[in-house]
């Protein structure tokens, strides 16, 4: 049986869109919740970046990495196992975005 996949379309402020097929971990409880969180996090990042002229893309990536590490450390489990899972999930997500097709997003 194939692994579950979350289809996600990400649209940049410049009008480029990416059609991404994210593989979901077999123990994912709710693909909808994952999708909702990704959307909410991207909205927060976009809103913050639009209000500030002193934030770089590197600053954003650094903050997201720190947030993932903090959230992982807050879990009740072996830190080394959680770190390994975080690296695995990040690697799979990165492969998915690299494999995504991109296109010009239509504007209404």
Secondary structure, 3 states (H helix, E strand, C coil): CCCCEEEEEEECCCCEEEEEEEECCCCCCCHHHHHHHHHHHHHHHHHHHHHCCCCCHHHHHHHHHHHHHHHHHHCCCCHHHHHHHHHHHHHHHHHHHHHCEEEECCCC
